[in-house]
Amino acid sequence: MKSSDLKRRSLVFSGIIILIAIIYIARLSHIQLISSDWSNYAAMLTEDRVRLYPDRGLFLDRNGELIVSNIASYDLLYKAKDAKELDTTAFAQLLGLEEEKLVKQLEKAAKYSKSKASVIVKQLNYLEYMNISKELYKYPGISSKTRSIRSNVAGVAGHLIGEYRETDRSDLDSDRFYKLGDYKGKSGLEAKYESELRGEHGARYHIVDIISNKKEIIEELDTMPKPGNDVTLTIDLELQRFAENLMEGKRGSVVAIEPSTGEILAMVSAPFYNADDLTGSKRGVVYDSLRTHPHKPLHNRAVRGTYRPGSIFKMVQGLIGLDEGVIKSHSIIECNREIIGCHGAHTADNLAQAITHSCNPYFREVMRRVVLQGEDANPLADASIGLEKWSERIKEFGFGTNLGGHLPGTRKGSVPSSEYYDGVYGKTHWGYSTIYSISIGEGELLTTPLQMANLACIIANRGSYVEPHAVRDIGGMGKPQNSYITHTISVDSHYFEPVIDAMQKVIEDESGTARRARVEGLKICGKTGTVQNKGKEDHSAFIAFAPRENPQIAISVYVEYSGHGGTWAAPIAGLLIEKYLTGEVNYEHRLDRILEFDLE
């Protein structure tokens, strides 16, 4: 074939390609620049997925009484493209906001999107929304959306149940379940059981145009939300209410446990707060006032407050002393007040008398015998060896542990060890004479009210405890896994009887330190503690269980800066025991006296 023919064919082929390209370019230009048919069609094929939120699980008490429910709140939304000639002055007055602040919120929403509605006011309650709803039609671009929030309808146990509030960046980064503006449990049981309470989202699908106007619903794609599981707590609502009533105006805590099961019957941290005040449009203001309050009402003293236990710790010393064989229940020790101060008219006691009289020299001597057992000829080294063994035995009683960690935020407290004192004084630079204040529950020993109530359970059970927990059932499936874990103390069970004898005398004997905890017809066993505060009023502490046989309740009461353990903590415990075991309180004069006491 001639080269001229090849050249002619090549030109024809190139021309065809160019012609086809021109036709396509012309057609695309027509579609993009002139015709709207294809752009409208594309827009109609855009899907928009709207999340449907599930009902959050409820909180109920051990008897099925409602504690926390869900109620409606209202968010106000702003769509900039619809907001023509919005009167911001009048709108700010309607909402009770500063106009400058409102304008900034509107500008921020418009900057985010002019065609999508953004929330500008969150969580208006029913009354707030009702007061403005009839006027909203006057403000173009403003709409409302209903959102479910939590309501503590029983008005109790705010510290235990915790807070449900808006997610933050860390929540979004750690769990794809949440989107910006969602809410979740952020503290307490609301946070611990978030995955069980929150349920599963549903979805509704729409076809929307390019400016997000909804055209139609794609029903075949819709999925319904799955509600969260209800959580039945172990607390007794009536007892919890009464305990909070008794602690009104005070600082301290109450923890009541069922000894045989480890179930929390009541848990109070005072001062407390109304959990519903931390929801709604005024949450920020209320939270700031609570956060800066000098008495720290947000602090859960029941599980996070660390205190010296005072004389209630003496029973632990006595039990270890019996088990170590350094004393017998009938061993008499002189009340030598030249070594350590004491109170009362006694001069020499056996174990039961020492617990009844709360004799300091007795238990100083008991611990000395436990710690200094001649393991090393050097008394300082001997103290170090003995204290290490002593510390491990104390931890058996739950001190220095989080007791299984079933309750959120639990602190361990502190059981001082040899290593601790080496760090303070230097190795072999301290001996028993340096540290003996811990023998009577003072010094560097720190416990929580939860641990104190657990000690009452151990004694009530004659040497064992079930890890304290506050949840009885989730979604009808029973307790959470590993809730019912039992620990047995290495102290022989028969050594508990003389201690229990003494605890009963503490309340029933005329010389006992907790006579104000007496309840006619009930055998209550208890022990007071008076915890020193240098330059300030003593803390009042008390633990008890009742009845003596087949105990149904064990309790700790701690009232800060209120004096002797038998003056305030003991009578509060007596009233709570009476209320729980009999269903009523017969001694109104005692109740009146407790309610009159106010630290505020």
Stockholm file with secondary structure:
# STOCKHOLM 1.0

chainA/1-600         MKSSDLKRRSLVFSGIIILIAIIYIARLSHIQLISSDWSNYAAMLTEDRVRLYPDRGLFLDRNGELIVSNIASYDLLYKAKDAKELDTTAFAQLLGLEEEKLVKQLEKAAKYSKSKASVIVKQLNYLEYMNISKELYKYPGISSKTRSIRSNVAGVAGHLIGEYRETDRSDLDSDRFYKLGDYKGKSGLEAKYESELRGEHGARYHIVDIISNKKEIIEELDTMPKPGNDVTLTIDLELQRFAENLMEGKRGSVVAIEPSTGEILAMVSAPFYNADDLTGSKRGVVYDSLRTHPHKPLHNRAVRGTYRPGSIFKMVQGLIGLDEGVIKSHSIIECNREIIGCHGAHTADNLAQAITHSCNPYFREVMRRVVLQGEDANPLADASIGLEKWSERIKEFGFGTNLGGHLPGTRKGSVPSSEYYDGVYGKTHWGYSTIYSISIGEGELLTTPLQMANLACIIANRGSYVEPHAVRDIGGMGKPQNSYITHTISVDSHYFEPVIDAMQKVIEDESGTARRARVEGLKICGKTGTVQNKGKEDHSAFIAFAPRENPQIAISVYVEYSGHGGTWAAPIAGLLIEKYLTGEVNYEHRLDRILEFDLE
#=GR chainA/1-600 SS CCHHHHHHHHHHHHHHHHHHHHHHHHHHHIIIIICCHHHHHHHHTEEEEEEECCCCCCEECTTSCEEEEEEEEEEEEECGGGCSSCCHHHHHHHHTCCHHHHHHHHHHHHHHCSSSCEEEEEEECHHHHHHHHTTGGGSTTEEEEEEEEEECTTCCCHHHHCCEEECCHHHHHHCTTCCTTCEEECSHHHHHTHHHHSCBCEEEEEEECTTCCEEEECGGGCBCCBCCCCEEESCCHHHHHHHHHHTTTCCEEEEEEETTTTEEEEEEEESCCCGGGGSSTTHHHHHHHHHTCTTCTTSCHHHHCCBCCGGGGHHHHHHHHHHHTSCCTTCCEECCTTTSCCCSSCSEECHHHHHHHTCHHHHHHHHHHHHCSSSSSSHHHHHHHHHHHHHHHHHHTTTTSCTTSCSTTCCCCBCCCHHHHHHHHCTTSCCHHHHGGGGGTCTTCBBCHHHHHHHHHHHHTTSEEECCBCEEEETTSCSCTTCCCEEECSSCGGGHHHHHHHHHHHHHSTTCTTGGGCCTTCCCEEEEEEEEETTEEEEEEEEEEESSSSCCEEEEEEETTCCCTTTTHHHHHHHHHHHHHHSSCCCHHHHHHHHHCCCC
#=GC SS_cons         CCHHHHHHHHHHHHHHHHHHHHHHHHHHHIIIIICCHHHHHHHHTEEEEEEECCCCCCEECTTSCEEEEEEEEEEEEECGGGCSSCCHHHHHHHHTCCHHHHHHHHHHHHHHCSSSCEEEEEEECHHHHHHHHTTGGGSTTEEEEEEEEEECTTCCCHHHHCCEEECCHHHHHHCTTCCTTCEEECSHHHHHTHHHHSCBCEEEEEEECTTCCEEEECGGGCBCCBCCCCEEESCCHHHHHHHHHHTTTCCEEEEEEETTTTEEEEEEEESCCCGGGGSSTTHHHHHHHHHTCTTCTTSCHHHHCCBCCGGGGHHHHHHHHHHHTSCCTTCCEECCTTTSCCCSSCSEECHHHHHHHTCHHHHHHHHHHHHCSSSSSSHHHHHHHHHHHHHHHHHHTTTTSCTTSCSTTCCCCBCCCHHHHHHHHCTTSCCHHHHGGGGGTCTTCBBCHHHHHHHHHHHHTTSEEECCBCEEEETTSCSCTTCCCEEECSSCGGGHHHHHHHHHHHHHSTTCTTGGGCCTTCCCEEEEEEEEETTEEEEEEEEEEESSSSCCEEEEEEETTCCCTTTTHHHHHHHHHHHHHHSSCCCHHHHHHHHHCCCC
//
